[in-house]
């Protein structure tokens, strides 16, 4: 059994706008990285993301970026429970998981399909719990992206602090 998942959403904006909302740290900080993002997502870069629900900036290693098509990144795996469950502490593991974001134009370019897949956890109970937490986080990211870019609403504002 391989631990991996895929989530997706359709955003009512052209692919370039949606891609930039993810790649640009100023925009990403508006709706997702509640503690801030530093560094543009570009091939070979190491950027930092910080979240109020999982405090402390941590590195994100950008493996590949194809503008308006794909972003592949890796980050430290954890083998603990979901990050936002009070009383449970995630434990960093000695490996990374891989996240692939794909951006596909829909409806003659008026909408964008965003798919996010994460894989690479080891097969154990702690990693399974961590993968559930990340799946929840990426699903929430897509919801926050959609309402922010389409309606200017900050879905995650004050959610964790």
N, C-alpha and C positions, 0 to 999 in steps of 0.2 A: 504494500500500500504506500502510495506517495502522497505526502501532505502538500496540497496546493489548492488554490481557489481562483475564481474569476468573478468579478463584478462588473456591471456595465450600466450606463445611463445615456440617454439622448438629451442633448443640450440644444436649445433653440438659438444657436449662434453659429456663424461660420467657423470652420475648423481652425483657421489662423487665430481668431480671437480666443478660442478655447485653449489651444495649445499655449499661447502666450500667458494665459491666466494660470497655467501650471508652471511654465518655464521661468517666468519672471518672479524673483523673490518678493518684490513689493506687492504684486498681486496675490501670490500664494499666501502671504502674511495677512492679507485682508480677510480671507475666509477659511483657511485651514490651519496653518502653523500659528496657533494662537499666541505663542511666545516669540514668533518671528522666524523668518528664513533669511539666510545670508548666502549669497552667491547664486548666479544664474545656472540653470541646468544646461550644461554644455559637455560634450564628450570629453572625458578625462578629468573633469573637475571633481573636487570634493567640496561639498557645500554643507551647511549646518541647518538643521531644523530644530525648533524648540516648541514644545506644547505645554500649555498650563496643566493638562491632565496627566502628563508624564514629564515633569520638569527636568531641565538640564539639556542644553543644546547637544545634539549628537551628530556625528558625521554621516553624510549620505554620499556614496561613491557613484558618480555618474559614469556608466559604462559606455552608453551610446545614445546619441540624440540625432534623429533625422527630423528636421523642422517640419512641423505640421503633420507628421506621421507617427513617430514613435519616440519614447523615452524609456531607456533601460537603466535601472539603478540597483545598487546593492546596499544593504545596511546590516548592522549587527543583529543577529538572531537573538531571541530570548527564549528561554525554556521555563516559563512561569505562567501564571494565570493571566487573564485579560488585564491590561494595564489600568483600567479604570475601576476595577473591583476593589473597594476599600478593604484594607487589611491584607491584600495579597501583593507580594513584591515580585516583579519579574526578575529573572536572573539572566544576565548576559551569557550567551554561549560563545564558543570559540570558532564560530563560523558566521557567514552572512547568508541572508536570503536574497533572492532576486525578484525585483518588481518590474513588470513590463506594462507600460501604458501605451495603448494604441488609439489613434485619432483617425476617424474615417468620416468623410463628408457624406451627408444624406440629403435627399430632397433638393437636388440641384445646388448643393452647397449652402442651403439655408440653415441646416441643422448638422450636428456632429454626434457621432456615436463614439463614446469614450469607454474603452475596455481596460480594466486593470487586473492583472494576474500576478500572484505572488507564489513562489515555490522555493523549495530547497531546505525545508525543515527536516531534522532528523525524526525518525519514527519513535517517539516516546510521549508519555502523557503530558509532560511539561510543554513540549513543542506543540502538541495538539491544542492545548489551552492558549498558547501564544498565537497560534495561527487563527484561532477563533477571534481573538482580540484584534488582530490586524485586519481580518475580513470585515469586522464591524467598523474599524477605523476607515478603511478605504470606501466602504459603503457610505459612511457619514461624509467623507471628503467629497464624493460625487454629489450627494444631496446639497452640501454647502456650496460647492462650485456652481451647481445649477441655479440655486436661488440668488446667489451673489451676482453672477454674470448676467442672468436674465432679468432680475428685479432689484438688484442693489441691496439685498437683505443679508445681514451678517448673522447667519444661523448659529454659529458657534460662539458669538459674543457673550461673555459672562457665563458661559455654560459650565466652565470648570474652575472659576476662581471667585 
